């Protein structure tokens, strides 16, 4: 699957430098979400970019509904990409669901990653008796119904909420990549994400992690960062950005780039 996968998922390597930086986009976007981050790192890193199989930039025929029922298939895709590029060590930046994918990949292959940078990461989006994930089951069901009933109306409502800050350009950009996705794929991936629960595996992570979160994120309560740090232990640091929104790379790229620079291994 190696080289055909590189083609299918639009893998690109840009920049120059010894060190390898993997930028993995989150739900509802594609690799273009990193566009404003690239200039800060391309002079001293080789940057690996790719699209998740669910992205609107990928031929929907590649989205096998039987295969992508859990995040493990996405983990396999990531590891296949890195193997096909013959990368044996990298720093990995994952946004949202790709932060989750990075955690799972690092448990499978700890020696591959010298650091994970988790932007807007949540191990579990649903509330539990002792855990505040931010969503009740009923709220999630409503989201799924809204997606099914009128995808366009759902996107137009969700995009500004997710961006959080008053950055119309970021809202336009996020709406564009959401509209690019096939609605049935968006729904399916949302269900996969909301069904996943990483709380039990955080203790298995052996790679140092930097958690980057904004102070106000509609998808990830501020308390989640403390929960994650607690369960990852000494190998993790938390950087709270004093801004709003789930997509800081779209809404505040300069600020996020500064934090990423700080988080990168020296």
Secondary structure by P-SEA (a helix, b strand, c coil): caaaaaaaabbbbbbbccbbbbbbbccccccccccccccccccccbbbbbbcccccccccccccccccccaaaaaaaaaaaaaaacccbbbbbbcaaaaaaaaaaaaaccccccbbbbccccccccccccccccccaaaaaaaaaaaaacaaaaaaaccccccccccaaaaaaaaaaaaaccaaaaaaaaaaaaaccccccccccccbbbbbbcccccccccaaaaaaaaaacccbbbbbbcccccccccccaaaaaaaaaaaccc
